[in-house]
Amino acid sequence: MSKPCIKCGSILPLAEFYAHPAMSDGHLNKCKSCCREDAISNRRKRLDYYREYDRRRFSTENRKAFRHASQRRYRAANPIKTAARQAVSRAVRAGILTRMPCECCGCPVVDAHHDDYSKPLEVRWLCRRHHLMEHGRYQTS
């Protein structure tokens, strides 16, 4: 079964619409893609509000505990990556490594990118955008 999106007009299968119990067919009239765009647009328009909201939300005790537990699980599951990141951090603090501008765009705010985690001090300096692109996680919207 399919239905049209009221925003973009595309006729899509019901799986492309969020469930909504108040709708006659049980699905929202706006497709997931349009809902996503609206959410991103709303967040950009009200950025100050959402920054403060996130700050309050992530400072609650249960969120802190969840974040710390999540970090412990990640570090336990990825000991080589964790050791490489810590080695870079220590080397930067000790002056052994110096942060350089992004090798792609020259941005001064950079991350250390490891092509090979077994060589912890061999890093490329990339801005957040180019680092995410390197990992295939950059989204243009």
N, C-alpha and C positions, 0 to 999 in steps of 0.2 A: 504494500500500500504506500502511496506517496501523497504529498500535499504541497501547495505553493507557499513560499516564504512571503510574508506581508511586506518585508523590507526590500529584499533584492529581487523578488518575483520568480526565483528559480523553483522548479518543481523537483523536489527531493524526496528520497525515501524517509519514512518516519524515524528511522535510526539517526537521521541528521537533525532532529528536533529534540529539545529537552522535554522530559516528561512533565506534565502539568495537570494535576487532578481537576482543576476548574474548567478546563477546555473540553469541548464535546468529544473530541477524539483522544483525549488524554495527553496531548502534546502541545507545547507552546506554538504560536503561529509564526514565530521568528526562528530561523535556522540557527544552529550552534555557531556557525561562522559569523553571522550578523550579531548575535548576542555577544560574542567575543569582542568584535569591533566596537560595539557600544560600550562595553565595560572598559576597554582600553581608553576610548575617547573620554568617558566620564572621569576616569582616574586622572588623565592628563589635564582636564579642565579644572579639577578640584585637587590639584597636587598637594597644596599645603595642608588641606584637611586630611588627606590620606597618609601623608607623612606623619602627622601627629597621631592619627589613629593607629598606624603601625607601631609607632614608638610606644604608645600606651599598651597596645595588645601584646607586644613581644617582651614587655618588662614584667608581666605577671609571673608569679612563682611557678605555676604549672607549665607555662610556655618555656620558661628558663630550664626547668627540669627535663622537659621533652627535648629541647634543643641539645642539652648536654648529653642525654642518653643517645640521641641520634648521632652526635659527633663521636661518642665513644664507639658505637657500632661501626661507623664508617672507618675510623682509625684502625679498629681491630680487623676489619675486612680488607683494608688497603695499607698494610704496614710499609711497603716500599714507597708508595706515593707520599705517605705521611713523613717518612724519614727524609725523602728528597726535599719536600717543602720546608721542613725544619732546618735542613742543612743550608738551604738558600737563605732562610731568615737569619740564621746565625752568621753566615758569611757576609751578608749585607750589613748587619750590625757591627761586625768586626772590621769592616772595610776591605775584606777580601774580594767581594763582588760590589760593583757599583751599578746602580740602576741607570739604564740608558733610555733615551726616548724610544717610542714604539718604532720598530724597524719598518713598519708599513706606512705610517702617517706622521710620525714625529711627535705624537702626543706625549707630554711629559709624565702623565699618570699611567703607570704600567704594571702588568703582572709578569711574573717569571713563568715562561712556558717551557716545559720539559718535553723534548722529542723522545728522550729515553730516560726513564726514571732510574735506571741503574747507574747513570752518570749524573749524580745530583747537582753538580756545580756547572754543568753544561746547559745553559738556559738561553732562550731567546726572549727579549723584552718586547711584549705586545700590550697595546692598550686593551681595555675590556672588550671592545667591539671586535677587534681583530683576533683576540684570544678565543672568544666564542665562535668566530668564523672558523678558526683553525680546528676547533672541536666539532664543527658542524651544528652548533646550537644557536647561531645568530638568527634572530627573527627581525625582519625589516619593519613590521608594524609597531 
